[in-house]
Amino acid sequence: MKDLVQLRRPSRDSTPPAAERLAYVETYGCQMNVADSDMVLGLLQRAGYGRTDDPSRADLILINTCAVREKAEERVFARASMLAHAKARPDTVLGVTGCMAEHLKDKIRDRVPGVDLVIGPDGYRRLLDHVQTARGGQAVTDTKLDRAETYEGLDGVALGDTETAGVVGRVTIQRGCDKFCTFCVVPYTRGRERGVAPREVLRQARALVASGCKEIQLLGQTVNSYRYEDVGFAELLRAVAAIEGLARLRFTSPYPLDFSDGVIAAMAETPNIAKHVHLPLQSGADSVLARMRRGYDYPTFRGLAGKLRAAMPSIAITTDLLVGFCDETEDEHAATLRAQEELRFDGAFTFAYSEREGTTAARKMPDTVPPDVKQRRLAEVIAVQQRITGQIMAAQVGHRERILIEHASKRNPNELMGRTEAFRSVIVPAAPGLGPGALVDVTIARATAATLFGAA
């Protein structure tokens, strides 16, 4: 559930008939990008494509991208160049999709001429037509944003093909963003905010549960600002949580300003809504928050964290912290360190500010903090958070926790990985009858800063 660049490959080859085309997809970015890739793979699957782990076997190669940070874009350029040179056949189509496609448009093909398709987040319905055009020798750029597009009716791949083996399903309930924080490119790459009809959210969620999913994650850029006609986020949460057979419901990422008392009540009163929330703070300094145009100050954020903990004493709160924003002073940086100590987040995704073309900050606010200062401040924030997270994890030892097994451990085939309600990873020994999708009560025996270890 993080907003970090990550590589996600298809987990296995399908076994298609000899004449069937194969698709290879890599995903960079947040959970919404992963959900978009699942949807695209579902579209391709229904069109007769199989899936492959090996790009050299693929007839269609897609890189689904993130534009939040410059480092992510450079990594995609390097990977696209590598894949373009490795095309096995002249008619293999290479496409760059998603936020980076929207952000950079024709610049992508200037950097990597071997790219055949550039498709933004609102162009996936036209993907198959574009592939045919590209296969005929004509490059395609489709980056038109569509304020009405929510991809209603398009289901993702069968969840058995994903890393979580049918245990966790993702439903995007809202697309786009209306916040326009000065540092953020998302409103320009994903368009304006629009909610998915509740009937469609429930249809997708029910289908996922019927296919065997035990957990549903509701996704949106500012997920708790969801509204569709007279239905708000609190009502939608309760409706999805009521689906028979659903063990857990999560959502990410909420916006602090839109976290209503009704949503807090829904979380506290509904047993299968996970008691974990990822709540981006960004900075502990009111002056920086104002320059970021976040719309809240630190006391408001602190008050919200207090409300959440009062309603749900065991809730885990994670956050995002952005250091080195335009004109950030040492005193402003120190305010973030104090906020970490006061609020004691369970975890944090930490970043140094990277100017993004097209944002208000890039146009009007010089990037004045030197790179070495950013890196030093980032290291300080990381050190504080690692200490706090380590203390919180160590305090779990001896606790009895119910975990949802997601998949086999990546390090040891004789172990399984599950998650607590608070989204903490727990490694347990494999046992007969224990596999993905199982809910099991374990005692936490030991802890590291990142992982818990349990035994039944």
N, C-alpha and C positions, 0 to 999 in steps of 0.2 A: 504494500500500500504506500509505497514511497514514491517521491517525485525525483528520483535519481535516474541517470542513464543506466540502462541495464540491457543485456543481450538476452533475448528469449528465442530459442530455436524450436522448431517443431520437435516433439519428443521421439518420433519414430517415423519410419517410412510406412506409408500405406502400401498395399499390394494390389495395384490396379491391373486391369487387362493390358495387354501389350500395347494396344493402340491408344490408351488413355494418356492424356497429358499430365505432367507433374508440376506442382507449385512448391516453391521454397519461400518462406517468409521469415524475416528477422524483425524484431520489434525493439525499439529504443524508447524509453520514457516511462510515463506514469501508467497507472492501472487503466486509465481511459484509453491509452494507446493499445494496451494489451486487449481490452474489450473490442476495440475497432479491428484489430488483427483477427480475433476470433470471428467477428462478423464477416470480414472479407474472406476468410477461409471457408466459412459456411456458404457464402455466395459461390465461391469457386467449386466447392464440393458438389453443390447442386447442379453446377454446369458441367460436371463430369471430370473435374480435376482430382487427381490423387495428391498426396503430400509426400515430400521427401526431406530428409535431413541433409542431403548432399546437393549443393547448388550445381555441381557439374552434371547432374542428371536432370535438372529442372528445365522445363519449357518456359516457365514464368518465374522470375525472381523479383520479390518485392521487399523493399526496406521501408518499414513504417517508422516514422521519425518524430523526434522531439525538437522543439526550437527554443526551449526555455533558457538554455545556456550555450554559449559559443563553443565550449569544449565538446558538447554533444554533436554539434554540426560538423566540426572538424573530424570527429571520429567517423561520422556517416560518410563524409567525402572520401576518406581513406578507404573505407569498406566498399563503397560504390565503385571506386576505381579498381580495386582488387577484383570485384565480381565482374565488372565490365571486361577486364582483360582475360577472365577465366571462362567466359561464355563458351560452352562446348559446341554450339551449333549456331549458324548465322541467324536462324529464326527464333532463337531464345530471346525473350523480352525481359528487359531489366527496368523496373520502375521504382521511383522514390515517391512515397505517399506520406500523408499526414501533415503535421504542423510545420516541419521544415520545408516541405514542398510549397505550402501556402506562403511561408515567410520569404523564401528566396526565389521562387518561381523560375524564370528562365536562367537565373544565375547558376542553377544546378547543372544544366547542360553545358554552360560555358566552362565550368570546372571539370565536368565529367561527360564528355561528348557521347560516351557509350550508353548513357541513360536514355531509354526510349519513352518512358512515361513519367510525368510529374503530375501527381493528383493530390489535391488538397483534401481536408477532412470531410468536405461535403460532396465529394465526387465519386464515392464508392459505388453508387447505383449504376454508374456508367462505365465501370471498370471493364467489363467483358467486351463492350463495344470498342473501348480504347485499346485493349489488347489486340483485337483483330486489326484495328487501324495500324498499330505499331508493327504487327507481324507483316503487314503489307509494305512496310518500309517508310512510314510517315510517323515522325515523333509527335507526341501528344502532350500538351500542357492544359490541365483542367483544374484551375484554382478558384473558380467562382464560389463565393460564399452564398449560402442559401438560408435565409432566416426561417424557412418553414421545414427544413430537412431534419427529421429526428430518426430516420431509418425505421419507421414503424413497419412491422411485418417481416423484417430481415432478421433471421435467427443466426446465432453463431454456430461454430463447429460443434459436433458431438463432444461433450465434455470429457469423454473417455480418452480423447486424443491429447489432452493437455497434461501438464506436469502434475496437477492436483488430481488427476485420475477420476474426474467426475464428482469430486467431493465439494468443490467450491465453484459457484457460478457467479458471473458478473452481469449486472443489468445497468445500462446507462440510462438514467432517468432525466438527465438534463444535459444539454449541449450548449457550448458558448459561455460567455461571461460578460457581465455588464459593469464590473467594478472599476476597470481601467486604472489599476494601481500604476504609478508612474514608471516602475521598473519592469513591468510585466508585458510580454508580447502576446499572451494568450487571447485577449479580445480581438487582436488583429489576425490571428491564425485560425481561430475556431469560430469567430463571429459572435453575434449577440446571443444573449441567453434565451433559451426556449425549453420548455418542459415537455416530456413525453407524456402522452395521455395515460391516466391511471389504468385504464383497461389494458393498454399495451404492456405497461410495467407488470401488472398482475399476470397477464398471459405468459410473458416470458419467464417470470419467476415460477409460476406453476409448472411450466414445461420443464424447467431445470430441476425442480424438486421431483417431478415425475420420472425424470431420467436418472435419478439417484443422488443428486446434489443434497448435501446436508447443510451447507452454508450458502447464503446469498450475500453478495456485496453490491450495494446500490452506489452508483458512481455519478459524479457531476463535478464540474469545475468549482462551483460553490454549491455543493449538493443540498444544503439546508435552506437555500433560497428558492428551492423548487416550488412552483405553483403552476397549476393547470386549471383554469377556470376557478371553481370555488374550492379546489382541493389543495391544501398546503402540505408541507413536508411531514408534520406530525401525523396528519390523517393517513398519509401514504405509508409511513412507517408502521402504524398499527395494522393497516390492511395487509401489508406484505407479511408481517410477523404472524398473522393469523392463518397463513397457509398451512394446511395439515401436512405434517412430515418435515417441516423446516426446523432444524435444530438451532441454527444461529443466523442472525441478521446483523450485518455491519454496513457502514456507509463511510465514504470519504470523497472529498475533503470538505468539511464545513467551513463557513466563513464566520468569524467571531460576531460580527454585527447581526447576523441573521439567526443566531442560536436562541430561539424563543423558549419561554417557560413551558410552552406546550410540547416542544421537542424533548426538553429535559424530563418532563413528566412521562412522556411516552417511553423513553429509555428506562426510567426508574421503575415504571409499573409493568413493563412487559418482560417476562423472564428470558425470552430467547433473543432479545436485542442485546448484543454484546456490550459490556460495560468498558468500552474503550473508545476514545475519540482522538483523532489527529487534528489538532487545533493550531493553525499557523500563527505564531506571534510575530516573527520577522525581526523585531527589535524591541528592546526594553526602554528605549528613549522616546518620549512623546514627540520631541522635535524631529527625530528621524521618521517616526510613524506618520507625522504630518507631511514631510517631504515625499514619503512613499504614497501618500493619499490613501491610507488604509481605512480611514473613517472612524477609528477608535483610538483611545489613548491607553496607556498601560494600566491605570486604575480600573478602567472598564474591563479590560481583558482579565485582570486579576480577580475582579468581582465575578466574572463568568466562571473562571476556574473554581472559585469558592462555591458557587451555586451547584456546579456539577458534583463536586466532592461532598457537599452537604446532602444532596439527593442520593448519591451513590458512593458511599465511603470507600469502596474498593476499586473505583474507576481508575483506569490507566489513561494518562494524558500524554500524548506525544506532540511534537511541534516542528516547525521550520524556523531556522534562524539565519538571517542574511547579514553578513558583516561587510563593512567597507563601502556602504552606500554613499552616494555623492555627499561630500563635505562632512562625513562622519568624523567627529572629534574623539579624542581619548576619553573624555567624560561621557560621551554618548555610548561609546563601546563599553565602558565600565557599567553603564546602566543595564546593558544586556547581561553582563556577567552577574550582576545583582539579581536580575529577574530569574536567571537560572537557579541561583541559590534559594530564592524565595519560593518559587513555584515548584521546583524539584520535578521537572518533567521526567517521565519514564524513559524517554528517548528523544532524540532530535536529529533531523536532517539539516546539516549545516553547510553553508555555501558562502563563498566570497562573491561580491557583486560583479557581474559581467554585463557590460552595456549591450543592450539589444536594439538593433536598428529598428526605427519606427515607433519606439515607445516615447512617452513624454520626457522621460529622463534623458534619453539619447538626444532628443531634439533641443532640450532647454536646460539641462542640468549637467555641467561638465563633470566627468569622472575624475575627481580630484585626489582620491586616496591612492597613494603609490602601491604597486603590486606587492612589494615586500612588507608593507604595513598591513595590507589585507591578509597576507598569508600568516603573519604573526598573530593578528587578532583572531583569525580562524583557528589557529592552533590553540589559542587560549580558550576559546569557546568549546572546542572539541575536548580539551583536557578536563574542563569543568563538567561537561556532560558525561564523559566516560566515568568519572568518579561517582557522580550521582547515580547513573544507571547501574554501575557495579554495586553500589550500596543497596539499591532497590532490588536488584536480582538476588543478592546474597540474603536479603530478608525473606525471600520466598522459600528458603530451605526449611523443610519440616512441614510446609503447608500441604494440604490435600487439594488437588486441582482436578477438574474435569477437562480433559483435552480431546480435541477432534483430530484423529489421525489423518494426515493429508497424503503422505507418500513415504517411500523408503528413504532412509538417511542417505545423503550423497557420499558420505565418507565411509559408511560401514553397512554392508547389505544385511547384516544381522540386527540392525536397529531401524526404528521408524521415527519419523518426525511428525509431531502434532502441535497444535496451538491451544493455549488457554483462552478463556474468554477475553482476557486482557491483551491478546495477540502476542503473547510471549511464546517463543519456540521452545519445545520440550522434546528431548530425545529419550526414547524408551526402548527396552529390548524387544525384538520381534518375538512373537509367541503364536502358537497355533490358534487360528480363528481371529487373530488380530490383524487388521489391514486397513487400507484407506477407507474412510467413511465411518470407522468405529468411534464411538464415544466411550472413553474409558477414564476411570478415576485413578489417579496416581499420586504418590507422595514424592515431593521434590527432595531429592537426596543431595544434590550439589548444584552449584551454579558457577558460570563464568559471566563476564560482562555482557555476553550476547546470547547465551543459551542456558536453559535449565536442563537437568537430567533427572528423570523420574523412574519410579518402579511401582508396579501395581501393589 
